[in-house]
Amino acid sequence: MKKILYLGLLSALSVNAQKTAPPAPYGALPTPQQVQWQQMEYYMFIHFGPNTFTNKEWGHGDEDPKVFNPSRLDARQWAKTAKAAGMKAIIITAKHHDGFCLWPSKFSKHTVRESAWKNGQGDVLRELSAACKEYGLKFGVYLSPWDRNHPAYGTPEYNQIFANTLDEVLSSYGDVFEQWFDGANGEGPNGKRHEYDWDLFRGVVFKHQPKAIIFSDIGPGCRWMGNESGIAGETNWSTLNTDGFGMGSAAPSTQVLNTGNENGKYWIPAEVDVSIRPGWFYSPDTDDRVKTLTHLMKIYYSSVGRNGNLLLNVPVSREGLIHPNDSTRLMEFRKTVDASFKTNLALGKTVTASTVRGKDKQFAAGNLLDGNYDTYWTTDDAVRQASFVVDLGKPTEINRVVLQEYIPLGQRVKSFKVEAWNGNRFETIDQQTTIGYKRILVFPTLKTAKVRVTILDANACPVLSSVGIYKAPELLSNPEIARSKQGLVTITSEVADPVIRYTTDGTEPTLASARYSAPFNYAKGGTIKAKAFIKNGAEASETIPASFDLAPANWSVVGDESSRNSASRAIDSNPGTVWQTARQEGSRKHPHELVVNLGESLNLKGFTYTPRQDGQSGGTIYQYSFYVSENGTYWKPVLENRSFANIKNNPVKQEVAFPAPQTAKFIKLVALSSVNENEHWASAAEVGVIVR
Ligand code: FUL
């Protein structure tokens, strides 16, 4: 009897003396580099090259290298701007699809050496890598394997040439934190396509930069998240199945890239690449179209707020500088993010969990608030549902909740909810799926004294590093400007009792500008800038610009029923409706055409094509020809066999200038191919002309 008691005492003692073991890791795990990478959260992309000077998104590779001639290039200004914006790194397009190298590569004859800049003595990578060092930023490089210039492209030799090119870059400019591989793979100089040797390329990266994160559609370091509009999946697993998949068209569907695979075999987290302007390269045409602060904040919440890193592109201008419109917006963005997450209202408050692993203090809920990512709250192994309550002490206004999983042990949580105490009981604020490294919930401001977070399901016991509760300043919502087919402009605002002021001369609206009260005629077009004011101007929205060309008031579509197929939707001034032609049967997939009678003879400088905006890409035109006519019978070709560069991944309005102005009463857009192979139809949201 005595002996048994003694043994019992001994085992109880040893339990106390021995700490509870931490949970075993679950599923695919990040490398230490991937954890560090995830903690960077936000960094800059720079698209720069001949396209900057030629107004193109995809150069053809036949551009004269002399066009590359920035007048005041200053990489320190880029780095200084990125640093001030709160970014942690810069990734630059060392070589885009046009093949032009921003450094004097030994393996190409299409480089800065052949350009007019610094008499061919310059090296953008040298200047930028030094500037990044000076400002404490990491440095990364984008290199496109697709090369529309290199004569060897499409031959087996090209793989080794590209490997040499990589070798040169990765051994010459110090540490490279991320190697960005573009999956786009189109034709080369003679319409050639190429089979890339990815194993060879990855080998070169790791030879010189063993710690680098390799970005591609399928990693291995991080993955493309399936669109270029900045929106990661609401469900976003950092794990992905890539066996049997490849890059570009061989990649998993964009839908899978957007959400990852639950229990995916490899840890390949999402990177959200998006441009601050409509296109990736600088164009003076987009100086007025830098994304609004409201739009950037939405992107922040759908990238960093959804377990993704944000790679925000800020294209360098023809001067070789970041344009003031972009840097001003970047500073506003930083200020707003900082203000939103300035004070964690949970800090110093009590947090109580429904259960704690082994009842051991080292895993207690207090770890959620200690500011240390490496300590966490967790539960016993068998637990899949658990909650904790943050007691704010008194009713407090809140509108953001931030949660973080401890990813070195894997991504575990499958669903969770957040509730607020209404004085009697808890009411659900939001219920969501994954958390991952960081999840931010955004909801309208409410007042509560207690917040409860409940993990509803997980693949293994939940392991959470932190919780944050915030009251972010509310941005006044922006006015929206729309114009009807007839040319009537309507300006709407969601704000209660706003005073909307607008200008039509390009200036900033002030309290003294024209007041919007009813739709007005603006059929001839121009630029409208609108701003909503409340409280006699004490608070205001952002200024929203909208540019219009001639309204299609008197236009009509021409042709038989099959080619017309709701063609009027392409000229109804409503980008929400889609014109889609009937599918061509048999082997003949194209052409499909849209013929428009403009109602009068006009002096045309170009045309516009807005692809469908409904999230689908079916029928979006890739190659096209454009014709004009005075009588609708004799057609003059103006642009033949052209293509809308990068329109599949970035389906924004295309504005195409004619080589010379044309006088015409009829226009014809002929679709020669769709962005998706084997597609037998064409579509458009809007087609317009440029007369202004
Ligand atoms: C895409 C490219 O085709 C675009 O031009 C841009 O560089 C974007 C970041 O990636 O695949």
Boltz pocket constraint, residues with backbone or C-beta under 6 A from the ligand:
constraints:
  - pocket:
      binder: B
      contacts: [[A, 57], [A, 58], [A, 182], [A, 183], [A, 184], [A, 273], [A, 280], [A, 646], [A, 649]]
      max_distance: 6.0
